[in-house]
Amino acid sequence: MADVGDLVPTTDDKWMTLAPQHCPNGHQLDGGKVLVGHAPCSCGIRGGHTSWRCQVCDTPVYGPPLSAGCRPLAGPAAVRT
């Protein structure tokens, strides 16, 4: 069974990221109620995590789900000179 954030085939032979249907607080995540984004992460997952933020309660859902070592990075990357 596919999990939120997994790539899944569509009916027209393309691929899409499986989105959550609800936030952890039970709000439905559909048109106009969710902000979809990207979250680079400290865990090193290539490409980071897709994020879905509930516009009702401001709770994020991440795909692939965050693991014990994950910490989504906020703000711009540090610049090293």
Stockholm file with secondary structure:
# STOCKHOLM 1.0

chainA/1-81         MADVGDLVPTTDDKWMTLAPQHCPNGHQLDGGKVLVGHAPCSCGIRGGHTSWRCQVCDTPVYGPPLSAGCRPLAGPAAVRT
#=GR chainA/1-81 SS CCCTTCEEECTTSCEEECCCSBCTTSCBCCTTSEEEEEECBTTCCTTCEEEEEETTTCCEEEESCCCTTCCBCCSSCCCCC
#=GC SS_cons        CCCTTCEEECTTSCEEECCCSBCTTSCBCCTTSEEEEEECBTTCCTTCEEEEEETTTCCEEEESCCCTTCCBCCSSCCCCC
//
